Amino acid sequence: MDPNELLTRLKIRRSIVISEMLKSEESDESIAKLSSIQGAITAVEARVAEHPDPVESPWNDPDFRLK
């Protein structure tokens, strides 16, 4: 799975857990869910920062023109 897609999905899950916490009282279970999701987000962000996707040089693009 693409790291950006994974981050998006994790952030959506985090939002869902936060909205559930706002609707009902905070519980140890909801805090544990939120903590694990936030840990996963941090891990994926760290991985992306350490291993960025290689960006192709525009010089390899035959249609690239300097203006």
MDTraj code that builds the backbone (N, CA, C; nanometers):
import mdtraj as md
import numpy as np

residues = "MET ASP PRO ASN GLU LEU LEU THR ARG LEU LYS ILE ARG ARG SER ILE VAL ILE SER GLU MET LEU LYS SER GLU GLU SER ASP GLU SER ILE ALA LYS LEU SER SER ILE GLN GLY ALA ILE THR ALA VAL GLU ALA ARG VAL ALA GLU HIS PRO ASP PRO VAL GLU SER PRO TRP ASN ASP PRO ASP PHE ARG LEU LYS".split()
xyz = np.array([
    [0.0845, -0.1174, 0.0000],
    [0.0000, 0.0000, 0.0000],
    [0.0890, 0.1236, 0.0000],
    [0.0488, 0.2222, -0.0750],
    [0.1200, 0.3479, -0.0841],
    [0.1221, 0.4156, 0.0540],
    [0.2377, 0.4646, 0.0990],
    [0.2446, 0.5279, 0.2314],
    [0.1481, 0.6455, 0.2482],
    [0.1264, 0.7225, 0.1430],
    [0.0332, 0.8355, 0.1541],
    [-0.1099, 0.7870, 0.1738],
    [-0.1465, 0.6796, 0.1045],
    [-0.2804, 0.6226, 0.1227],
    [-0.2959, 0.5662, 0.2628],
    [-0.1909, 0.4990, 0.3109],
    [-0.1933, 0.4447, 0.4465],
    [-0.2095, 0.5569, 0.5494],
    [-0.1355, 0.6664, 0.5316],
    [-0.1478, 0.7794, 0.6237],
    [-0.2887, 0.8365, 0.6221],
    [-0.3462, 0.8479, 0.5036],
    [-0.4828, 0.8997, 0.4926],
    [-0.5804, 0.8106, 0.5674],
    [-0.5686, 0.6805, 0.5473],
    [-0.6586, 0.5866, 0.6152],
    [-0.6424, 0.5916, 0.7667],
    [-0.5181, 0.6003, 0.8125],
    [-0.4942, 0.6078, 0.9569],
    [-0.5501, 0.7368, 1.0162],
    [-0.5349, 0.8464, 0.9442],
    [-0.5863, 0.9737, 0.9942],
    [-0.7389, 0.9745, 0.9975],
    [-0.8009, 0.9073, 0.9026],
    [-0.9473, 0.8942, 0.9051],
    [-0.9896, 0.8109, 1.0255],
    [-0.9193, 0.6998, 1.0494],
    [-0.9515, 0.6165, 1.1663],
    [-0.9343, 0.6952, 1.2951],
    [-0.8279, 0.7782, 1.3000],
    [-0.8054, 0.8612, 1.4191],
    [-0.9218, 0.9570, 1.4398],
    [-0.9702, 1.0178, 1.3327],
    [-1.0841, 1.1098, 1.3429],
    [-1.2091, 1.0385, 1.3929],
    [-1.2301, 0.9169, 1.3453],
    [-1.3468, 0.8385, 1.3893],
    [-1.3380, 0.8096, 1.5386],
    [-1.2214, 0.7698, 1.5849],
    [-1.2040, 0.7387, 1.7272],
    [-1.2238, 0.8643, 1.8115],
    [-1.1715, 0.9776, 1.7645],
    [-1.1884, 1.1029, 1.8391],
    [-1.3350, 1.1413, 1.8459],
    [-1.4078, 1.1263, 1.7344],
    [-1.5510, 1.1613, 1.7367],
    [-1.6290, 1.0667, 1.8276],
    [-1.5901, 0.9389, 1.8326],
    [-1.6539, 0.8453, 1.9259],
    [-1.6262, 0.8861, 2.0699],
    [-1.5052, 0.9335, 2.0948],
    [-1.4702, 0.9762, 2.2301],
    [-1.5501, 1.0997, 2.2701],
    [-1.5787, 1.1867, 2.1749],
    [-1.6554, 1.3070, 2.2051],
    [-1.8021, 1.2750, 2.2296],
    [-1.8534, 1.1732, 2.1614],
    [-1.9939, 1.1350, 2.1777],
    [-2.0179, 1.0652, 2.3113],
    [-1.9216, 0.9848, 2.3500],
    [-1.9356, 0.9136, 2.4771],
    [-1.8172, 0.9499, 2.5655],
    [-1.8189, 0.8993, 2.6834],
    [-1.7095, 0.9284, 2.7749],
    [-1.5824, 0.8586, 2.7296],
    [-1.4707, 0.9208, 2.7605],
    [-1.3426, 0.8571, 2.7305],
    [-1.3293, 0.7311, 2.8140],
    [-1.2793, 0.6275, 2.7508],
    [-1.2538, 0.5038, 2.8238],
    [-1.1102, 0.4615, 2.7973],
    [-1.0631, 0.3681, 2.8774],
    [-0.9275, 0.3175, 2.8567],
    [-0.9140, 0.2546, 2.7188],
    [-1.0202, 0.1909, 2.6734],
    [-1.0176, 0.1254, 2.5420],
    [-1.0040, 0.2276, 2.4292],
    [-1.0810, 0.3358, 2.4353],
    [-1.0739, 0.4372, 2.3306],
    [-0.9406, 0.5112, 2.3333],
    [-0.8869, 0.5341, 2.4516],
    [-0.7566, 0.5987, 2.4624],
    [-0.6477, 0.5071, 2.4070],
    [-0.6589, 0.3772, 2.4311],
    [-0.5623, 0.2817, 2.3773],
    [-0.5705, 0.2763, 2.2247],
    [-0.6932, 0.2794, 2.1696],
    [-0.7095, 0.2816, 2.0240],
    [-0.6446, 0.4056, 1.9647],
    [-0.6744, 0.5196, 2.0249],
    [-0.6198, 0.6455, 1.9752],
    [-0.4671, 0.6454, 1.9828],
    [-0.4141, 0.5947, 2.0900],
    [-0.2694, 0.5884, 2.1079],
    [-0.2034, 0.4986, 2.0038],
    [-0.2639, 0.3832, 1.9767],
    [-0.2047, 0.2915, 1.8790],
    [-0.2124, 0.3485, 1.7377],
    [-0.3226, 0.4160, 1.7055],
    [-0.3352, 0.4778, 1.5737],
    [-0.2331, 0.5907, 1.5587],
    [-0.2187, 0.6723, 1.6627],
    [-0.1216, 0.7815, 1.6567],
    [0.0197, 0.7270, 1.6448],
    [0.0490, 0.6165, 1.7117],
    [0.1805, 0.5530, 1.6997],
    [0.2068, 0.5041, 1.5587],
    [0.1041, 0.4473, 1.4954],
    [0.1179, 0.3993, 1.3583],
    [0.1404, 0.5166, 1.2629],
    [0.0686, 0.6264, 1.2841],
    [0.0860, 0.7452, 1.1997],
    [0.2295, 0.7966, 1.2113],
    [0.2790, 0.8041, 1.3332],
    [0.4152, 0.8513, 1.3567],
    [0.5175, 0.7604, 1.2898],
    [0.4957, 0.6291, 1.2981],
    [0.5883, 0.5334, 1.2374],
    [0.5900, 0.5469, 1.0853],
    [0.4738, 0.5607, 1.0249],
    [0.4674, 0.5745, 0.8790],
    [0.5311, 0.7058, 0.8355],
    [0.5048, 0.8143, 0.9086],
    [0.5660, 0.9431, 0.8749],
    [0.7182, 0.9371, 0.8869],
    [0.7690, 0.8675, 0.9880],
    [0.9136, 0.8536, 1.0057],
    [0.9727, 0.7715, 0.8917],
    [0.9028, 0.6664, 0.8536],
    [0.9509, 0.5811, 0.7423],
    [0.9560, 0.6605, 0.6123],
    [0.8541, 0.7396, 0.5859],
    [0.8511, 0.8207, 0.4642],
    [0.9644, 0.9240, 0.4669],
    [0.9903, 0.9816, 0.5827],
    [1.0972, 1.0813, 0.5940],
    [1.2344, 1.0185, 0.5717],
    [1.2532, 0.8943, 0.6172],
    [1.3815, 0.8263, 0.6014],
    [1.4019, 0.7756, 0.4592],
    [1.2949, 0.7342, 0.3936],
    [1.3032, 0.6752, 0.2600],
    [1.2049, 0.7450, 0.1660],
    [1.2352, 0.8684, 0.1268],
    [1.1418, 0.9376, 0.0371],
    [1.1382, 0.8691, -0.0990],
    [1.0240, 0.8805, -0.1651],
    [1.0115, 0.8250, -0.2992],
    [1.1073, 0.8979, -0.3915],
    [1.1763, 0.8221, -0.4755],
    [1.2656, 0.8906, -0.5691],
    [1.1827, 0.9738, -0.6674],
    [1.2262, 1.0942, -0.6851],
    [1.1569, 1.1843, -0.7767],
    [1.2367, 1.1869, -0.9064],
    [1.1664, 1.1645, -1.0151],
    [1.2346, 1.1648, -1.1428],
    [1.2748, 1.3059, -1.1805],
    [1.3896, 1.3166, -1.2393],
    [1.4389, 1.4456, -1.2831],
    [1.3601, 1.4932, -1.4040],
    [1.3276, 1.6211, -1.4097],
    [1.2574, 1.6722, -1.5282],
    [1.3435, 1.6627, -1.6537],
    [1.4744, 1.6490, -1.6354],
    [1.5633, 1.6397, -1.7513],
    [1.5423, 1.5089, -1.8267],
    [1.4851, 1.4092, -1.7594],
    [1.4569, 1.2812, -1.8257],
    [1.3271, 1.2859, -1.9055],
    [1.2509, 1.3915, -1.8897],
    [1.1239, 1.4067, -1.9596],
    [1.1492, 1.4772, -2.0931],
    [1.1221, 1.4088, -2.2056],
    [1.1502, 1.4711, -2.3358],
    [1.0629, 1.5926, -2.3649],
    [0.9502, 1.6071, -2.2961],
    [0.8615, 1.7208, -2.3191],
    [0.8908, 1.8401, -2.2281],
    [0.9882, 1.8263, -2.1388],
    [1.0217, 1.9334, -2.0457],
    [1.0910, 2.0470, -2.1205],
    [1.0439, 2.1691, -2.0934],
    [1.1024, 2.2869, -2.1569],
    [1.1234, 2.3953, -2.0504],
    [1.2385, 2.4604, -2.0583],
    [1.2624, 2.5770, -1.9731],
    [1.1968, 2.6962, -2.0392],
    [1.1277, 2.7759, -1.9598],
    [1.0600, 2.8929, -2.0175],
    [1.1284, 3.0185, -1.9770],
])
top = md.Topology()
chain = top.add_chain()
for i, resn in enumerate(residues, 1):
    res = top.add_residue(resn, chain, resSeq=i)
    for name in ("N", "CA", "C"):
        top.add_atom(name, md.element.get_by_symbol(name[0]), res)
traj = md.Trajectory(xyz[None], top)
